[in-house]
């Protein structure tokens, strides 16, 4: 399952990362690594997905939502 497929208020654990080296570097630098717990705060169509992880709110562009759960 991909992060963008989750509904609001869902909780999940990241099981893997998929993407090019630049993407992996950006995502891991903000703390989204395999094993990290995330909560979906807002997931509206055509808008960035707002997640909460490690005491931080993060807005992710839909094109970057290749995190596996």
C-alpha positions, 0 to 999 in steps of 0.5 A, a space after each residue: 500500500 502507498 501512503 497516498 492511498 490512506 484515508 484521514 486519521 489512518 495510522 501506518 508504519 513505513 516499510 520501504 522507500 521507492 524512488 531515485 537517490 535525490 528523493 530518498 535523500 530528501 525523505 530520509 533527511 526529514 525523518 521518514 525512514 522504514 519503521 517510522 510511524 505516521 498518521 494521516 492528518 489530511 488527504 484531499 484530492 489534488 492537494 498535498 498530503 499532510 502527515 504527522 510523524 516524530 512530533 512534526 507535521 509534514 506536507 508531502 506533494 502527491 508526486 512524492 508519495 511512493 512510500 510503502 506501508 
